[in-house]
Amino acid sequence: MFSQQTIAYAIYVLIIAAVILAAEAIFLFFSARRQYSGAVNRRLKRIESSENIEAALQSLLQERGLDATGNYLYSLAFYNRLFLQSGMTGNPLVYLASFLIGGALAGIVVYLILNSTVFSLLTLLLIAVPMPFLVLLRMRARRIGRFATQLPEAIEVVVRSLKAGHPTPVALAMVGREMPDPIGTEFGIVSDEMSYGLEFVIAMRNLLERVGVDDLRLVVVSLSVQQTTGGNLAEILGNLSEVIRSRFRMRRRIRAISAEGRMSALLLSIFPFLTFGALNLVGPGFYGEVWNDPIVVPILVTALLWMALGDYIMYRMVNFDF
């Protein structure tokens, strides 16, 4: 029923997919363990193990890919920002090198099993090039989601502290002491930076750069404006907390309403490729000599472009700003 060549290609594809999924599963396993162990406030744990708070602050910054002054270590701004906002710890170049080494080892394994240089190089490229960025994007999205969920509660902590008569830096420090990560450590870093001479506005902008949450921009602007013009900051932040909660509820509601559209877009996108693969697997000669026709390639390119346009339109229909 199936030709030997078709079966061999199917086995090759399954082996490559298994290697890639195994590598991702191992990484996510250790990442989940690190996330669970870091559920408490890492800054407080670091301060407890170090008598010098300034050394603890520099250590927290350096393990996020920054230097002791809070600047990027390398000139690749996009990658540095992605690494920083993902919450990953360690050196950004070492992180890339780990995927390169893992891809090389996986490629060697594939070569020993299949004796195919093409599939070996393909495995290396798939693991070493897109995989590090996909993992960072996923981790950043999860971290931003956790931070956004904690933000209204953190604002309420600040509001209660301000109503009790504490100044703004002390109120921010209370968030760093009372709340778990990621928001606890981030606000604690802001408090430590101000304690060692950094201006309030610059410390808050550094916080926004480290986190990348859109709702946090409202908080940073409110605090910065209040520092220069004055006003009832507790009332401002209380209203802002309610606005952020309303935006969060609206975002969840929109996601629930658009779930059908997103699933339809996914199925319509992958269905042609699944159909093509199934037809080639069941009947390798189904298309006959049509591939030799010179008009086939332009038609396929046009169809792929139309599919990409349709995917973009469906994406814009289910994802929008509000």
N, C-alpha and C positions, 0 to 999 in steps of 0.2 A: 504493500500500500504506500509506504514512504520510501523514497530513495535513500541510499546510505549517506549521500552527501548532505541531504536535508537533515537527517538524524544527527550527523556529526556537527553541523552548524548549530542545531538546537542545543546539543550537549555543551558546546563551547560557550554559547550565550548564557546558559544556566550556571556554568562553572564561574564565569566572570561575575555574574550577578551575585552568586553565593559568596565569593571572596569579598566583594565590595560591601555587601550587607553584613558579613561577619566583622569586617574592620569597623564599620559604623556601630555595630552592636557593642563591640568591646569598648570603643571610645565613649559611647553614651552610658555604658554601665559604670565606668569610672567617673564620668561626669556627674551622674546621678548621685553616686556616693559622696563626691565632693560637695554637691549642692546640699545634700542632707546634713553633712557635717558643718556646713556653713550657714545653716538656718539661723543660728544665733548671731549675735553681733560680733563680727570678726575683729572690729577695731578694739572693742573692750577686751577681748581675749589677747590681742597683741599688746595692749597697754599693760595688762596684768603680767605678761611675761617679760616686759621691758620697763626698767625704771625711768627711762627717758622718753617722754611723750613725743618730742620732736623726732627722735629716731624711729618711733613707731609710725609716725606720720609719713616720714620719708620711705619707710619700708612698704607701707600701703600703696604709695604712689608708684614706687619702682616695680612692684609686682604686677601692676596694671599696664606696664609698657610706657611709663613716664619717667622722667628724671626727678631728681630731688626737689626741683623747683616747680614741678607740675607740667613741664613742657614735653612734647613728643620726643621719643628717642631718635626716630628716623624721619626722613623727609617725605615718606609716603603717607600723606595726610589722610586719604580715604581709608587705607588699610589700618593705620594707627587708630583712627576714630572707630572703625568697626570693631577692632580688637578691644579697645577701651570700653565701649558701650556694651559689649557682650558679657562683660564680667569675668572673662578669662584671665587667669593669673599666669605670670611667667614672661619670658622674652618673646616678642612677636616673631622674630626670625627663627628661634628654636621651635616655635609652634609650627611654622611652615616646614622646617627641616624634618620634623617628626612625620609629617604626612608624606614628604618626599621619600624618606627612608622606608616608611610603611608601604608606599606604592612600589618601591624597588623590590622589597621582599615579596610582595604579592605577585609582582611581575615575574620574579624568579620562580615562584611556586607554579604559576600558570605555564611558564615555559617548560618546567620539568614534567608537568602533567600532559600538556598538549603538544610540546615540541614545536611551538608556533611563535615566531618572533613578532608577528603582527599583533596577535592577541596579548602577548606579553607587554608590548609597548602600549597597547590600548588600555590595559589594566593600570599601568604606571601613570598614564596621563589622566585617567578618570579619577584616580585616588589623589594624585599630587596637585592637580590644577583646580578643578571645581570643588572638590570635597572640603578643603579647609574653609573656603568662603561660605559654602552652604551651611556648614556646622556653625560658623560664627553668626551668620544671619539668623539661624534658628535660635541660637542661644540669646542673641540680642533681643529678638522678638519676645521670648519667654521672660527675660529679665525686665524688659520695658513693661510687659503686662503685670508682673508682680509689683513693680515700683508704682505703676499707675493705680493699682488696687490699694496700696498702702498710703498713697498720697493724701486722700481726704482725712484719714485718721491722723496722719502726721500734722496736718494743718490744724486739726482740732487740738492736738497737744500744744502747739504753738499758741493758739488762741487762749487756752486755759492758763498757760504760763503768763501770757501778757496781761490777762485780767487779774492775775495774782500779783501783778506789779513788777514782774521781771523784765529786764531789757531784752531787746530782740536777740542779741548773741546768746544770752543765757537760755532763751526759749528754744532756739535752734539746737543748742547743746543738749537740752532735755530730750529732743527727738533722737539724738545720737545715743543717748543712754537708755532710753525706755523701749525703743522699737527694734525689731530684728532686721536682719539684712533682707534686701539690699539697701533699704532707705536709711537704716540705722547707721551703717558705716559711712554712707555718703554724706549725711548731715553732720556726722561726727567729724569728718574730714574738713567740712566747711568751718565748724567751730574751731578746730585746731589751727587751720590756716589763718583765721582771724586772730587767734591768740598769739600767733607768731608774726603779726604785723601786716598781713595781707588785707587790703581794703575790702569792705563788705561787698560792694558791687562786683569786684573782680572774683571774689570767692564764690558768689552765687553764679556768676557766668561760668566759672570752672565746673561747678556742680551740673549746670545744664549741659555742658560739653561732655562730661563723663557719663551722663545718663541718657540724654536724647529723648526725653518724654515731652510731648507737645504740651500737655497740661501743666507741666512744671514751668514752662515759659511764662504762663500767667502769674504764677507765684513769684518768680524772679522779678518780673516787671513791677508787680505790686510792691514788693519789698524795696526795690531800687527807687521807685518814685516816692514812697513814703519816707525814705531816708533823706531825700532832698526837699520835699515839700511839707512833710508832716501829715497829721491826720490820725484818725482812729484806726490803727492798724488791726486791732482785734476784730472790729466790725467788718473791715474790708476782707480779711482772711476768712471770717465766718461765712460771709456771702459767697466768697470764692469757693469755699469748700462745698457749699450746696450746689454751685454751678458745676463743679467738677463731678460731683456725684450724679447730677442730672445727665451730664454728657456721657458718663460711664453707663448709666442705665439705657440711654438712647443708643449707644454703640452696641450694647448687647442685644437690644431689641432689633436693631437693623440687621445684625448678624444672623439672628434667628429667622427674620423675614426673608433674607436673601439666601438662606441655605439651599433652597430648591434651585435657585438660579445658578449658584456656584457649582452644585452637583451636576446640573444639566450641562454647564460649560465644560466641566471635566470629562463627562461621558462623551459629549459631542467631539471633544478634541482627540480623545484616544481611540474612539470607535473605528475610524478609517484605518488606523495603523493595526489595530487588532484584527480587523477583517482582512487586511492585506496579508498579515502574517499567517492567519488561519488558512486562507486560500492557498498560500504557497506551501504550507505544511501538509495540507490534505491532498492537494492536487498540484504538484510542482509544475506541470505543463499547462495549467489553466489559462495563462495569458498567451501561450503559444509564442508566435514570432512577433508579437506586438512591440516588444522592446527594441527591435531593430528598426522600427519606423522613426524617422527623424523628427516627427511632430510630437512624439511622446514626452520628451524632456521639456519642451516649452509648456505643454499642457500640465505636467506635474508641477513645474515651478509656479505656474499661474494658480493652480489649485492650492498649493501650500501658502502662497501669498494671500489668497482669499480666506483660507483657514486662519491665518495669523490675524488678518483684519477682523474676522468674526470673533476670535478670541479676545482681541483688544476691546471690541465693542461690548462684549458680555462682561469683561472685567470692569469696564467703566460703569456698567449698569448696576453692578452689585458692590462696587467700592467707590465711595465718594466722601468728600469732606463735609463737615457740618459744624 
